[in-house]
Amino acid sequence: MSSSDRGPAYLGLGSVLAVALCTLWLAAVGHLDLYINPRYDVFTIVLAAVAVPAAVAGLVVVARGHGHRHDDEADDDHGDHHDGHGGHGASTAPTRRRVLVRVLGGAAALVTVGVTVAMLVLPPATLSARTAQQRSVDTPTLSNATGTQDVALLGSAGVDTSQYGVKDWAAVIRQTTDTSSLVGKPVRLTGFVVPGADGTFTLTRFVISCCAVDAQPVGLGVVTDGTVPDADQWVRVEGKLAANPDPSADARIVIRAASITRIAQPSDPYEY
Protein backbone atom coordinates (compact mmCIF):
# COMPACT_ATOMS: atom_id res chain seq x y z
CA MET A 1 0.00 0.00 0.00
CA SER A 2 1.48 3.34 -1.06
CA SER A 3 1.64 6.46 1.08
CA SER A 4 -1.23 8.05 -0.85
CA ASP A 5 -3.40 4.98 -0.19
CA ARG A 6 -2.61 4.73 3.50
CA GLY A 7 -3.92 8.22 4.37
CA PRO A 8 -7.53 7.54 3.25
CA ALA A 9 -7.36 4.11 4.88
CA TYR A 10 -6.33 5.61 8.23
CA LEU A 11 -8.98 8.32 7.92
CA GLY A 12 -11.76 5.94 6.93
CA LEU A 13 -11.04 3.40 9.65
CA GLY A 14 -10.49 6.15 12.20
CA SER A 15 -13.85 7.72 11.32
CA VAL A 16 -15.62 4.38 11.71
CA LEU A 17 -13.95 3.90 15.08
CA ALA A 18 -14.88 7.41 16.23
CA VAL A 19 -18.54 7.06 15.20
CA ALA A 20 -18.80 3.61 16.80
CA LEU A 21 -17.29 4.85 20.07
CA CYS A 22 -19.60 7.88 20.08
CA THR A 23 -22.60 5.61 19.56
CA LEU A 24 -21.61 3.39 22.46
CA TRP A 25 -21.00 6.44 24.65
CA LEU A 26 -24.44 7.90 23.82
CA ALA A 27 -26.01 4.55 24.67
CA ALA A 28 -24.10 4.38 27.96
CA VAL A 29 -25.22 7.83 29.12
CA GLY A 30 -28.80 7.34 27.92
CA HIS A 31 -28.77 9.89 25.10
CA LEU A 32 -28.99 7.54 22.12
CA ASP A 33 -32.79 7.88 22.02
CA LEU A 34 -32.39 11.58 21.24
CA TYR A 35 -31.02 10.54 17.85
CA ILE A 36 -32.82 7.31 16.89
CA ASN A 37 -36.06 5.47 17.59
CA PRO A 38 -35.64 3.20 20.66
CA ARG A 39 -36.65 0.13 18.66
CA TYR A 40 -33.35 0.42 16.80
CA ASP A 41 -31.22 0.74 19.96
CA VAL A 42 -30.15 -2.90 20.22
CA PHE A 43 -29.38 -3.18 16.52
CA THR A 44 -27.33 0.04 16.56
CA ILE A 45 -25.42 -0.87 19.72
CA VAL A 46 -24.55 -4.33 18.38
CA LEU A 47 -23.27 -2.84 15.10
CA ALA A 48 -21.20 -0.28 17.00
CA ALA A 49 -19.77 -2.96 19.29
CA VAL A 50 -18.72 -5.00 16.25
CA ALA A 51 -17.33 -1.95 14.44
CA VAL A 52 -14.92 -1.01 17.24
CA PRO A 53 -12.70 -4.15 17.16
CA ALA A 54 -13.04 -4.38 13.38
CA ALA A 55 -11.80 -0.80 12.93
CA VAL A 56 -8.96 -1.34 15.40
CA ALA A 57 -7.91 -4.52 13.56
CA GLY A 58 -7.99 -2.64 10.27
CA LEU A 59 -5.79 0.13 11.65
CA VAL A 60 -3.30 -2.46 12.93
CA VAL A 61 -3.15 -4.13 9.51
CA VAL A 62 -2.59 -0.79 7.76
CA ALA A 63 0.06 0.22 10.29
CA ARG A 64 1.95 -3.05 9.82
CA GLY A 65 1.80 -2.63 6.07
CA HIS A 66 3.16 0.88 6.55
CA GLY A 67 6.13 -0.49 8.45
CA HIS A 68 6.92 -3.07 5.77
CA ARG A 69 6.69 -0.50 3.02
CA HIS A 70 8.88 2.05 4.80
CA ASP A 71 12.17 0.27 4.07
CA ASP A 72 11.23 -0.34 0.42
CA GLU A 73 10.34 3.30 -0.07
CA ALA A 74 13.60 4.36 1.56
CA ASP A 75 15.50 2.20 -0.94
CA ASP A 76 13.53 3.72 -3.81
CA ASP A 77 14.26 7.23 -2.57
CA HIS A 78 17.95 6.38 -2.26
CA GLY A 79 18.00 5.20 -5.85
CA ASP A 80 16.19 8.31 -7.02
CA HIS A 81 18.97 10.52 -5.66
CA HIS A 82 21.32 9.00 -8.22
CA ASP A 83 19.01 9.50 -11.19
CA GLY A 84 20.17 13.04 -11.90
CA HIS A 85 18.06 16.04 -12.85
CA GLY A 86 15.59 13.98 -14.89
CA GLY A 87 14.55 11.95 -11.86
CA HIS A 88 14.11 15.07 -9.78
CA GLY A 89 11.79 16.63 -12.31
CA ALA A 90 9.72 13.46 -12.67
CA SER A 91 9.10 13.30 -8.92
CA THR A 92 7.65 16.82 -8.67
CA ALA A 93 4.08 15.86 -9.72
CA PRO A 94 3.77 12.86 -7.36
CA THR A 95 5.12 15.02 -4.53
CA ARG A 96 2.44 17.64 -5.12
CA ARG A 97 -0.24 14.95 -5.17
CA ARG A 98 1.02 13.55 -1.88
CA VAL A 99 0.92 17.02 -0.33
CA LEU A 100 -2.64 17.59 -1.59
CA VAL A 101 -3.77 14.21 -0.26
CA ARG A 102 -2.23 14.96 3.13
CA VAL A 103 -3.84 18.40 3.31
CA LEU A 104 -7.30 17.09 2.38
CA GLY A 105 -6.88 14.12 4.70
CA GLY A 106 -5.88 16.41 7.54
CA ALA A 107 -8.90 18.64 6.95
CA ALA A 108 -11.23 15.64 6.89
CA ALA A 109 -9.62 14.32 10.07
CA LEU A 110 -10.17 17.66 11.82
CA VAL A 111 -13.85 17.64 10.81
CA THR A 112 -14.24 14.08 12.09
CA VAL A 113 -12.55 14.91 15.38
CA GLY A 114 -14.61 18.09 15.74
CA VAL A 115 -17.93 16.29 15.21
CA THR A 116 -16.88 13.51 17.59
CA VAL A 117 -15.85 15.92 20.34
CA ALA A 118 -19.06 17.94 19.87
CA MET A 119 -21.20 14.82 20.27
CA LEU A 120 -19.35 13.83 23.43
CA VAL A 121 -18.95 17.24 25.07
CA LEU A 122 -21.91 19.38 24.01
CA PRO A 123 -25.30 18.59 25.58
CA PRO A 124 -27.66 16.95 23.06
CA ALA A 125 -30.41 19.31 21.93
CA THR A 126 -33.91 18.40 20.83
CA LEU A 127 -35.60 19.93 17.82
CA SER A 128 -37.03 23.39 18.35
CA ALA A 129 -40.22 25.38 17.82
CA ARG A 130 -38.63 27.00 14.78
CA THR A 131 -38.09 23.57 13.25
CA ALA A 132 -41.71 22.65 14.01
CA GLN A 133 -42.94 25.79 12.28
CA GLN A 134 -40.71 25.11 9.27
CA ARG A 135 -42.18 21.60 9.05
CA SER A 136 -45.75 22.90 9.26
CA VAL A 137 -46.88 21.69 12.65
CA ASP A 138 -50.13 23.64 12.39
CA THR A 139 -51.37 22.26 9.06
CA PRO A 140 -54.95 20.97 8.86
CA THR A 141 -53.75 17.36 8.81
CA LEU A 142 -51.63 17.92 11.96
CA SER A 143 -48.67 16.61 9.97
CA ASN A 144 -48.07 13.24 8.37
CA ALA A 145 -46.58 11.97 11.62
CA THR A 146 -49.95 10.55 12.69
CA GLY A 147 -49.93 8.34 9.60
CA THR A 148 -52.59 5.64 9.51
CA GLN A 149 -51.93 4.32 13.00
CA ASP A 150 -54.70 2.30 14.65
CA VAL A 151 -56.22 4.61 17.23
CA ALA A 152 -59.15 3.33 19.30
CA LEU A 153 -62.30 5.33 18.63
CA LEU A 154 -63.43 7.35 21.62
CA GLY A 155 -67.00 6.13 21.21
CA SER A 156 -65.98 2.52 21.74
CA ALA A 157 -66.76 0.97 25.11
CA GLY A 158 -63.95 0.70 27.61
CA VAL A 159 -61.54 3.01 25.79
CA ASP A 160 -59.05 4.58 28.21
CA THR A 161 -57.67 7.84 26.86
CA SER A 162 -55.74 8.80 29.99
CA GLN A 163 -52.48 7.60 28.43
CA TYR A 164 -53.06 9.25 25.06
CA GLY A 165 -50.22 11.50 23.93
CA VAL A 166 -50.22 14.43 21.53
CA LYS A 167 -49.75 12.07 18.60
CA ASP A 168 -52.70 9.90 19.64
CA TRP A 169 -55.09 12.81 20.00
CA ALA A 170 -53.89 14.31 16.72
CA ALA A 171 -54.59 10.98 15.02
CA VAL A 172 -58.06 10.76 16.55
CA ILE A 173 -58.91 14.28 15.40
CA ARG A 174 -57.53 13.54 11.96
CA GLN A 175 -59.55 10.34 11.59
CA THR A 176 -62.82 11.60 13.07
CA THR A 177 -65.38 12.82 10.56
CA ASP A 178 -67.72 14.41 13.09
CA THR A 179 -65.39 16.22 15.47
CA SER A 180 -68.31 17.50 17.53
CA SER A 181 -68.22 14.12 19.29
CA LEU A 182 -64.79 15.06 20.68
CA VAL A 183 -65.89 18.30 22.32
CA GLY A 184 -65.67 18.13 26.09
CA LYS A 185 -63.21 15.21 26.22
CA PRO A 186 -60.68 15.79 29.02
CA VAL A 187 -56.97 15.87 28.14
CA ARG A 188 -53.73 16.09 30.11
CA LEU A 189 -50.78 16.44 27.76
CA THR A 190 -47.16 17.57 27.75
CA GLY A 191 -45.23 19.20 24.95
CA PHE A 192 -43.35 22.33 24.02
CA VAL A 193 -44.76 25.65 22.93
CA VAL A 194 -44.98 26.83 19.35
CA PRO A 195 -46.46 30.36 19.55
CA GLY A 196 -49.57 31.21 17.57
CA ALA A 197 -51.97 34.13 17.45
CA ASP A 198 -52.90 36.13 20.56
CA GLY A 199 -53.91 33.83 23.39
CA THR A 200 -53.08 30.64 21.49
CA PHE A 201 -50.17 28.31 20.90
CA THR A 202 -49.59 24.83 19.54
CA LEU A 203 -48.68 22.13 22.04
CA THR A 204 -46.12 20.18 20.07
CA ARG A 205 -44.14 16.95 20.14
CA PHE A 206 -41.79 15.53 17.53
CA VAL A 207 -42.48 12.00 16.34
CA ILE A 208 -39.51 9.88 15.27
CA SER A 209 -39.99 6.99 12.86
CA CYS A 210 -36.32 6.10 12.40
CA CYS A 211 -34.03 8.89 13.58
CA ALA A 212 -34.03 12.59 14.38
CA VAL A 213 -33.46 13.43 10.72
CA ASP A 214 -36.96 12.22 9.78
CA ALA A 215 -38.68 13.69 12.88
CA GLN A 216 -42.10 15.15 12.14
CA PRO A 217 -43.93 17.61 14.40
CA VAL A 218 -47.48 16.98 15.57
CA GLY A 219 -49.42 19.41 17.65
CA LEU A 220 -52.73 20.53 19.10
CA GLY A 221 -53.84 24.13 19.30
CA VAL A 222 -54.28 25.49 22.81
CA VAL A 223 -56.53 28.39 23.78
CA THR A 224 -55.91 30.03 27.13
CA ASP A 225 -57.11 33.09 29.00
CA GLY A 226 -53.73 33.33 30.69
CA THR A 227 -50.29 34.24 29.43
CA VAL A 228 -48.87 32.19 26.57
CA PRO A 229 -45.55 30.61 27.61
CA ASP A 230 -42.40 31.40 25.68
CA ALA A 231 -41.48 29.46 22.55
CA ASP A 232 -39.80 26.11 23.25
CA GLN A 233 -40.97 26.10 26.87
CA TRP A 234 -42.14 22.64 27.93
CA VAL A 235 -45.56 22.67 29.57
CA ARG A 236 -48.22 20.34 30.91
CA VAL A 237 -51.68 21.34 29.71
CA GLU A 238 -54.88 20.19 31.40
CA GLY A 239 -58.25 21.01 29.95
CA LYS A 240 -60.90 19.83 27.53
CA LEU A 241 -61.19 19.55 23.78
CA ALA A 242 -63.31 22.31 22.29
CA ALA A 243 -64.44 23.60 18.94
CA ASN A 244 -62.00 26.14 17.60
CA PRO A 245 -63.35 29.62 18.45
CA ASP A 246 -61.80 30.90 15.24
CA PRO A 247 -64.11 29.64 12.46
CA SER A 248 -61.62 30.68 9.80
CA ALA A 249 -58.89 28.46 11.23
CA ASP A 250 -58.02 25.17 9.59
CA ALA A 251 -57.87 23.25 12.87
CA ARG A 252 -61.37 22.17 13.91
CA ILE A 253 -60.55 21.16 17.48
CA VAL A 254 -58.37 22.87 20.08
CA ILE A 255 -57.67 22.42 23.76
CA ARG A 256 -59.41 24.86 26.07
CA ALA A 257 -56.78 25.00 28.80
CA ALA A 258 -57.86 24.95 32.43
CA SER A 259 -54.24 25.04 33.61
CA ILE A 260 -50.82 25.35 32.04
CA THR A 261 -47.82 24.29 34.09
CA ARG A 262 -44.26 24.97 33.05
CA ILE A 263 -42.10 21.85 33.36
CA ALA A 264 -38.58 20.74 32.54
CA GLN A 265 -37.95 18.93 29.29
CA PRO A 266 -38.70 15.20 29.74
CA SER A 267 -35.81 12.75 29.58
CA ASP A 268 -37.46 11.32 26.47
CA PRO A 269 -38.90 14.33 24.61
CA TYR A 270 -40.06 12.44 21.52
CA GLU A 271 -43.08 10.31 20.68
CA TYR A 272 -42.83 7.23 18.47
URSULZI-V73987 format. One record per run of one state. SS is the DSSP state (hx for helix, st for strand, lp for the rest). FROM is the first residue (numbers start at 1). LEN is the number of residues. If there is no record, write none. Layout:
BEGIN
ss = [SS & SS]
from = [FROM & FROM]
len = [LEN & LEN]
END
This chain:
BEGIN
ss = [lp & hx & lp & hx & lp & st & lp & hx & lp & hx & lp & hx & lp & hx & lp & hx & lp & hx & lp & st & lp & st & lp & st & hx & lp & st & lp & st & lp & st & lp & st & lp]
from = [1 & 3 & 29 & 32 & 35 & 36 & 37 & 38 & 81 & 85 & 122 & 129 & 135 & 144 & 147 & 166 & 176 & 179 & 183 & 186 & 196 & 200 & 208 & 211 & 212 & 215 & 216 & 224 & 234 & 244 & 253 & 263 & 271 & 272]
len = [2 & 26 & 3 & 3 & 1 & 1 & 1 & 43 & 4 & 37 & 7 & 6 & 9 & 3 & 19 & 10 & 3 & 4 & 3 & 10 & 4 & 8 & 3 & 1 & 3 & 1 & 8 & 10 & 10 & 9 & 10 & 8 & 1 & 1]
END
